[in-house]
């Protein structure tokens, strides 16, 4: 183990911890540590804090309320066993390993074990099928896969020379269970450097083939110091994050950030989301920091929050921007400020409201410590100074440590993403006179109606204030006169029905809360399409609108799922 590397990492972490509640100083004083030429987070950090540490590292809570709890030392030893087992099967430094497991203890054992070998982790959601697996094994160069026995059937048509490891017995597969009978020595350092490959993430794009994002031994393990600072996690905290394994946000908040802080990771497994059950878990297990996507927060505020927040100190939203109405309701019910933040699979937490920041409703905060975030004018390509609007980017001249190396096997996309000396997020934002950044939309989500620029997020934030609206997605609907008009796809809150009366009430509310040029002209009750990670697929809704327009579907008729209403259907809207 490199004691110098460990000390440098600890010093940087401790600085952020000491400045919790003083975000301005944290942003000004923090610098990512130089961990030297040899660095492996699993050995140099996790093992350094975990050996002989009886503190709780992981709690896995099942739907029936039963749970399994493991200490830091136990996980250190279990991951040693997995590393020794995989090495005996031929996995070595630099080999790519698909890890396709749920929220189970073996997931954490395996991720650490692979890291300790200097091998490369390819996190994969259990929701993928054979076609995606073939693509991942091919493009990721997978030398091994680790899956539950129940998922081994997905590989029957997936050709390739790769090691097959199952959790549980399966014909033709090697059972990982054998690892836990090994008398394994503490893992030795694999000699990896901070620039060596560690993670390969497949992340959705607008094309048919997912992007393949490469991260290093430093970009995520060290980069997530920014995420720890944003979440506000402290040593001894119990942190719950709602996220599925296989996605980057799971690594953010269910792996790196809490264990950087020496906090407990708590995960809750359920087959179908139930707000009262989640609230019970939060209270029973004394969760102190909680992060969830806006969809979950919307479900929670529709439940009974009267039981209070339990031990909660920090509440955070991630994945999509938080609507001001959601923040307001959590504040009223619990007296806690729901904080927003921003990042991508390609980065760690990039912009955020940190503990101690004044909150401006709708804003996702300021650049986080160590993240050289700037706005770049979409037309000129120049950095926007002071208040203004532009694409949210990272300044490459500052050598942002927490940025991917690039998209593997896609030179054209890399050239586009890194053009002009910036990493381009593809997200448009505004910055006010105090430096607070507010999300506007994806560069391909923002549209024009009657020559006015429309930000879907702004309209959705007003729509969700209506009690009937659980979720909303605004997209352009082709229009002969205006070229395009804003159309809202609405998922209804419990107790509301998809009637003309409900549509009128929502359109009236939007009319009162929006400027005339932002007016929602059409509305359809619809089950919103989402990615596996829970983000609304507006691109799919836009495509549907184009198709409906081409087929000349008449207003007021039943489409593929829902019924469309137009403001012109309601003459009473123009009264008063």
LINCORGI-V171129 format. One record per helix or strand of 3 or more residues. SS is the DSSP state (H for helix, E for strand). FROM is the first residue (numbers start at 1). TO is the last residue. If there is no record, write none. Layout:
ss=SS from=FROM to=TO
ss=SS from=FROM to=TO
This chain:
ss=H from=3 to=18
ss=H from=23 to=29
ss=H from=41 to=50
ss=E from=56 to=61
ss=E from=67 to=71
ss=H from=72 to=88
ss=E from=96 to=100
ss=H from=105 to=116
ss=E from=120 to=123
ss=H from=130 to=140
ss=E from=142 to=148
ss=H from=149 to=155
ss=E from=163 to=167
ss=H from=176 to=181
ss=E from=197 to=203
ss=E from=211 to=216
ss=H from=225 to=231
ss=E from=238 to=241
ss=H from=248 to=260
ss=E from=264 to=268
ss=H from=275 to=284
ss=E from=289 to=292
ss=H from=294 to=301
ss=E from=314 to=317
ss=H from=324 to=334
ss=E from=341 to=343
ss=E from=349 to=352
ss=E from=363 to=367
ss=E from=373 to=376
ss=E from=388 to=395
ss=H from=396 to=398
ss=H from=411 to=417
ss=H from=419 to=421
ss=E from=422 to=431
ss=E from=437 to=442
ss=E from=447 to=449
ss=E from=452 to=454
ss=H from=456 to=463
ss=E from=469 to=479
ss=E from=483 to=492
ss=H from=500 to=513
ss=H from=516 to=518
ss=E from=522 to=525
ss=H from=538 to=550
ss=E from=563 to=566
ss=H from=567 to=569
ss=H from=571 to=574
